[in-house]
Amino acid sequence: MPRTRTATLGALAAVVGFLAFVEFTSGVLQGYYTPMLSDIARHLQIHDADVNWFEGTQLMLSALVVPAFAKLGDMVGHKRMLLISTALTAAAALALPFTDSFWVFLVAWTLMGFYVVWLPLEIALIWSRSRRMEGRSIITARAAGLLVAALETGAIVGALAGGALVDALPLTVVLLVPALLIVVCFFVILFGVKESPDSTGGLLDIGGLSLISVALICFTGGLSLLRLEGGLVNPWSWAVVVLGLVLIVPFVMWELRHDDPLIDVRMFRSPALGPVFLTAGLFGVSVLGAQAPLSTFARTDPDVYGYGLGTTGFATSLIIGIYLIGMIVGALLFPVISRLTTPRLTLIGASGLVALGFLLFLPLHGSYLQVVVNMVIVGVGSGALVAALPAAAASAAPETQTGVATGLTNSVKTVGGAIASCVFGIALLQGVASSAGATDSTAGSLEGYMTVWVVCGATALAAAVLLLFVPSQAFTDRVDAAIAHPAPSV
């Protein structure tokens, strides 16, 4: 028996290793293109402001595909859907170097957003593969920490490589590099990862998918309209947002009557899962919505505007790099702290760190060192949450809904980020002229940045409070084997 158990753990560790390469590739995609967005704008002959459409359309796609692919992962196999999403991402990335059309580039860039389903599918696959192991929750938590560490390492490498290559090589060649990496990633999954053993089968809930797709398109599209000039006072913008919210009602009613729903909405009423989903949405406010404001605050010249750090591009990238290193540390510490305490307390502590880091910005934002310290605190808490949320959802979900549950943490987080992106964009526009002393300023207002920090801190605190109401032994193995028999390291 010990030999069999060791062999099983070894096989799972090998799978985690291959999946870590997948997440490294995901990180590269998230960091690689950032230093060259201005070069891409010049290549496509568009204004810098139009680059925002890339983020908006990809965010919208991610909100649509995660529920469908997560459900299909439970139905037909998580590896199969991982392969399909990787193939679609690779095809889209391979199109980027060979077009100078804005619309073709925008469509390809949007379709690259299929990579957002990788992490939820991987966590669900690991949970399924470890079904007969002692300490299943701890094993999944450790694996999640390693995957997120690989993700953030990839983001750092991608940002550094992208910045270096775009200065040395033609843009076509530079854009080809990540596409080839994704192709390699496809074959790593194909030959290195075994399928999850417990597929549920069934038919996809097309009606539910259609309803939630229309609702999300209206909601995220309405938020995009609000950010346009005059959108805040345009009643049609608000009408589209409200329509998206209203369409959630028929979706919920449809899912409650369906025998095999796309999303079992009853999970939102679970004492363990409900707070996790809400925490994911609140966390999305800071992890997805606050990155751009923090970067632009660092670049703002204090001699001109009276606030900001006036950093160069390289000095700003160092802040981002240190923040990502903090996320790696948090992701790796999550399973360690969970084992010493409980996953619930670890989630509460991680949310508290995010809140503390952002609220420290209110009195401490006048020097480079102060900003770096704040970002390290935020990074450690954020890294733990990125690893913890899908792992917690997998351990608390019904056996046949692990893919859906882990996918929902990502979907809800994306919606939180979309809302925050809209709110923060509007906040930073308020009072710009008066704060800069000029009417042609393009810098955000200090009041706007204060709003960003308060909202991020408050939402993280709200998440910590929500988690206090979760059962104390939530997110542990259903038979508490992880507590009685600590699992060996994966």
C-alpha positions, 0 to 999 in steps of 0.5 A: 500500500505505501508503494502504491500511495507513493507512486500515486503521489509521484504521478500527481506531482508530475501532472502538477509539474506539467501544469506549472509550465501551462501557468508559466505560459499564462503568466508570460501572456499576461506580462509580455505585451504590456511594455509594447502596447505603444509599439502595437498602437503605432503598428496598427496606426491607432491612438493610444486610447484605443488600446483600451479596447483590447483589455475590454473585449478580452475581459468580456470574452473571459466572463463568457467562456469560463462558465461554459468551459468549466461546465464542459470540463466536468462533463467531458474531461478537464484535460480535453477542455484545457487542450481546446482552450489552448489550441484556440489561444495558440491560433489567435496568438499566431494571427497577431504577427501577420496583420496590421488591421486593427479589427483583425488584431482586436478579434485575435487579441480577444480570442486569446482570452481563452487562456483565462480558463486554464487555472480553474480547469487545472485546479479541478483536474488536480482535485479530481486526480487526488480523490483517493488521497489522504489530505486531499484539500492540503494537496490541492492547496499546495498544487494551487500555490505552485501553479500561481507561483509559476504564473507570477514567475511567468508574468515577471519573465514575460514583462522583462523579455517583452521589454527587451525584445521590442527594442531589439527585434521587429515587432512581427518577430516579437509577437511570434514568440509567445505564440510559439510558446503556446504551441509548445504548451499544447503539446505539454498538455497533450503528452504530459497530462492525464485526463481527470477520471470522473467525467459526468457526461450529459448535455450542455445547458444551451439555454442557460449559456445563452441567457448568461452570455447576453446578460454579461455582454449587456452588463460589461458592454454597458460599463464600457459605454459609461467610460466613454466621454459623456457616457456617465450622463447618457441614459442609454449607457445606464439602461444597458447596464441595468438590462444586464442585471435584470437578465440575471433573473430569468437565467436564475429561474431557468437554472433552478428548473433545469435538471443539469444546469450550466451553473447550479445557482444553489451553490451561491446559498452554500455557507461555504461557497457563497462567501468564497464567490463574494470574496472572489468578486470583491478581490477582483476589484483590487487585483484586476481593477487597481493595477493601471491606476497604481502604475499611472500614479507612480509615473505622475510627476510630483513637481508638476501635479503635487503628487505621484512619484515621477518614476521612469518606465524601468523604475515603475516596472520594478514596483510591479516586479516586486509586487509579483514577487510578493504574490509568489511568496503569498501563493507558496505560503498559503498551503503552509499557513492553512496547514498550521491554522485552517484554510478559512483563517488563511483566507481571512488573513490574506484579505486583511493583508490586501486591505492593510496594504491599500489603506496604508496608501492613504497616509503613505504614498509620498516616496518610492519606498512607501509605495513598494512596502505597500505593494509588497503587503498587497502582493502577499495577500493577493498571491494567497487569495489567487491560490486559495479561492479556486482551491477552496471552491473545489474542496467545498463544491459537490463532487460533480461541480468542481470545474463549475465552482472553480470557474465561478471564482474566476468569472465573479472575480472578472465581473468585480474587476470590470466594475472596478475598472469602470468606477476607477476610470470615472473617479480618476477623471474627476477634478483633473483640471483643478488638481493639475492647474491646467485644462489640458492635463492627462494625469488622474486626480489625487482625489481619484487615486484616494478613491481607488485606495479606499475602495480596494481597502474597503472591499478587501475588509468586506471580504474578510468579514464575510469569511468570518461567517464561514464554518470554521472547518470549511475547505478541509477534506470532507472527512477531515483527513487532512487534519488527522493525517498530514499529507506529504508534499506534492 
